[in-house]
């Protein structure tokens, strides 16, 4: 067993690769439920993206899922992933970073992302609670953010 343990987690995975005719690598995010790195890599390999060449994992965020006995718990908090961008005078490339935000709705999450990251703009806001629900699971927003594991690891798919 690896250091993630055997509990299933929601994985927010940064996938890199290229489409035909591109000159530089592009990235996207996939969402997978897995208990460990081996299960995550298998899930990523099973995700069909035939036009995306040289596909690889650059890293992931592993988020603990809500315990099954807590499924009836009610909270208005949701967990969001804010994709942040920043333009600098000394670079032609937009810098990117990501932030986990706990908020009651998208507007509140957007406000929090903007106020908490001076000099950055928000490129995208993803409702991770919704993504977990679409995969048949639930997140407790605060405990998921507090228990998040960030992994930077290149894995060729």
C-alpha positions in Angstrom: 0.0 0.0 0.0 1.3 3.4 -0.8 1.3 6.6 1.4 -2.3 7.5 0.3 -3.7 4.6 2.2 -6.7 2.6 1.1 -9.5 5.2 1.4 -10.9 6.4 -1.9 -10.2 10.0 -2.8 -11.3 12.5 -5.4 -8.2 13.2 -7.6 -7.9 16.4 -9.5 -5.4 15.4 -12.1 -3.3 17.8 -14.3 -3.0 16.1 -17.7 -0.5 17.3 -20.3 -0.1 16.5 -24.0 -0.4 17.9 -27.5 -2.9 18.0 -30.2 -1.8 17.6 -33.9 -0.4 20.8 -35.2 0.4 22.3 -31.8 3.8 23.7 -31.2 3.6 23.7 -27.4 2.2 21.4 -24.7 -1.3 22.1 -23.4 -2.9 21.0 -20.1 -6.3 20.0 -18.9 -7.8 18.6 -15.7 -9.5 15.3 -15.2 -11.4 14.0 -12.2 -11.0 10.4 -10.9 -11.9 8.4 -7.8 -9.1 6.1 -6.7 -7.7 4.7 -3.5 -4.0 4.9 -4.5 -1.6 6.0 -7.2 -1.9 2.7 -9.1 -5.7 3.0 -9.3 -5.3 6.7 -10.3 -2.9 5.9 -13.2 -5.2 3.1 -14.4 -8.2 5.4 -14.4 -6.3 8.1 -16.3 -5.1 5.5 -18.9 -8.7 4.4 -19.4 -9.9 8.0 -20.1 -10.3 8.2 -23.8 -8.6 11.2 -25.5 -7.4 9.7 -28.8 -6.4 13.1 -30.4 -4.3 14.0 -27.4 -0.7 12.8 -28.0 2.1 12.2 -25.6 -0.4 12.2 -22.8 1.0 12.3 -19.3 0.2 13.2 -15.7 2.0 16.2 -14.3 0.5 16.0 -10.8 -2.7 15.8 -8.8 -4.5 16.9 -5.7 -6.0 14.0 -3.7 -9.0 15.1 -1.7 -10.6 12.9 1.0 -14.2 12.0 0.4 -17.0 12.3 3.0 -17.5 9.2 5.1 -20.5 7.1 3.9 -22.2 7.4 7.4 -22.1 11.3 7.0 -24.0 11.3 3.7 -27.1 12.9 5.2 -25.1 15.7 6.7 -26.2 19.1 5.5 -23.9 22.0 4.9 -24.0 24.8 2.4 -20.2 24.8 2.1 -18.8 23.7 -1.3 -15.2 23.2 -2.4 -14.0 25.1 -5.5 -10.8 25.0 -7.4 -9.8 28.5 -8.7 -7.5 28.6 -11.7 -5.5 31.8 -11.2 -3.6 33.6 -13.9 -1.1 36.5 -13.8 0.5 38.5 -16.5 3.9 40.1 -16.0 5.7 42.7 -18.0 8.9 40.5 -18.2 7.1 37.4 -19.6 4.9 36.8 -22.6 3.5 33.7 -21.0 0.6 33.9 -18.5 1.6 32.4 -15.1 -0.9 30.0 -13.6 -1.6 28.7 -10.1 -4.5 27.1 -8.3 -6.3 27.6 -5.0 -8.8 25.5 -3.1 -11.7 27.7 -1.9 -14.5 26.9 0.5 -17.6 28.9 -0.1 -21.4 28.6 -0.2 -21.7 29.4 -3.9 -19.7 30.3 -7.0 -20.0 34.0 -6.6 -18.7 33.9 -3.0 -15.8 31.6 -4.2 -15.0 34.0 -7.0 -14.9 36.9 -4.6 -12.7 34.9 -2.2 -10.3 33.9 -4.9 -9.9 37.5 -6.1 -9.5 39.0 -2.7 -7.1 36.4 -1.4 -4.7 36.5 -4.4 -3.7 40.1 -5.1 -2.3 40.6 -8.6 -3.9 37.4 -10.0 -7.1 37.1 -12.0 -9.4 34.1 -12.0 -9.4 32.2 -15.3 -11.8 29.5 -14.2 -13.7 28.3 -11.2 -14.5 24.6 -10.8 -17.0 23.3 -8.3 -15.2 20.2 -6.9 -18.2 19.3 -4.7 -20.2 19.0 -7.9 -17.5 16.9 -9.7 -17.5 14.5 -6.7 -21.3 14.2 -6.9 -21.2 13.5 -10.6 -18.9 10.6 -9.8 -21.3 9.3 -7.1 -19.4 10.7 -4.0 -19.5 13.6 -1.6 -16.9 16.0 -0.2 -17.0 17.8 3.1 -15.6 21.1 1.8 -13.5 22.1 4.8 -12.1 18.6 5.7 -11.4 18.0 2.0 -9.4 21.3 1.7 -7.6 20.6 5.0 -6.8 17.0 4.0 -5.7 17.8 0.5 -2.5 16.1 -0.7 -0.7 17.8 -3.5 1.6 15.6 -5.6 3.9 16.8 -8.4 4.9 13.7 -10.4 5.4 13.0 -14.1 3.8 9.8 -15.3 3.6 8.9 -19.0 0.2 7.5 -20.0 
